[in-house]
């Protein structure tokens, strides 16, 4: 990843590494987020992020590369969360809360034990894309490849479960297995993205690009592709803006995605109200902007 | 009767398509299904009727393998429905599936999802699968709307999307739960035509569950009246001989039949 000649602001190696890691995350996070949002599991990303924090803290305590410990804790946690979600339906919310707050509390205690409640942990909480090293980038690329491959093979079946779980079960689609896989992929995405935007903002990259894209997309495939476009564009624009104005890159990337979502909502809202001043809220009105879609 | 018996290819399957043998199911102390016996053969267009709370949906869940009967056995094509090997043989249209109003999905995408039962859920769709999907949309009159977002369609049109989704797998047994509830007249007509076509052309078995028969009252060749147990099982003509005409008594039909006993 060295020796590349790119124009400003990607002329430095650290910016090139940041760009590669950022693009992978910008593409993969919305890919998973698209399914999470439709399954009304948007907060899963936040929850697993809390668990990954405990994993990072454990890594700092044990002197192990924190990405590995975060990956192990997040994957085990994601399977546990999915198990609780399906088995303990009656108190699902509280069961999740137990997991998530338990995770962050364990993280705080472990960090205290390690005596490293300092800059080390902050690079994971708030992201530190400009300090990623080639080794970090390879981990991100590996996670990204796993996510794309998994969605490539299971995307159609996941979509079928989004449409209707019961008839999917009757059709022989392994609904529970796919839900668990989605949960594990969420954990992988979070670990890949934590150095880029930080654990506190990871879920934003899964949800915000999808929020913008689903307002204009005519097809589910178009929504996913549109979200990937918004996600990667947010990374590029965010990195450029951050370098130009000396801003925190993780937060800037997420702000760009948030502004895109908000902007699309406002524009569509204005366009829909113009023809008839009816009392229907914009979320209830049928979309009228097929031209802007990313259909296939 | 509109159905043209034996008009298509000769039947291959000899045994019953669907069997419920002494099926019982209860929630707590209340027995919702009490020793239910049922048998469907190939090419039958049968309707299960009964008022709300008569156990129709519970029976259906048992037949589909979504719930396990507390007593008795269920066989679909001679196998336990939960272990059915050729899943595509069983098509299921759930009661007005909950569809997220913000789901960005086209009619064609949703219908194509039904083809996975035939191809295997991990496989991509090939040209033949695409043709089957197109044919399924055509058979319910949705071809002109194939690129439309499902959330933009009327309730009746959405219902037809889900019927086409089940058709896309080309099932041998199609089970539909309350498919005409709250559906407009045009959709009811297209719905009836597509079902009679499925039975006549493909010799498929159609099992329709409803608290009212409405559109298909004149097309079915068998009625099963359920109120926790099977009160009547025969042809519509036989039911009429008991003094009941379908579509007239609707809600009080089981009460009426109970009174006869």
Interface residues (C-beta under 8 A of the other chain):
Chain A: X38 X40 X153 X154 X156 X157 X159 X160 X162 X163 X164 X166 X167 X168 X169 X170 X171 X172 X173 X174 X214 X217 X218 X219 X220 X221 X222 X223 X283 X284 X286 X287 X295
Chain B: X64 X65 X66 X84 X87 X88 X90 X92 X93 X94 X97 X98 X99 X100 X101 X102 X103 X104 X105 X106 X109 X110 X112 X113 X114 X116 X117 X121 X122 X124 X125 X147 X149 X151 X152 X162 X165 X166 X169
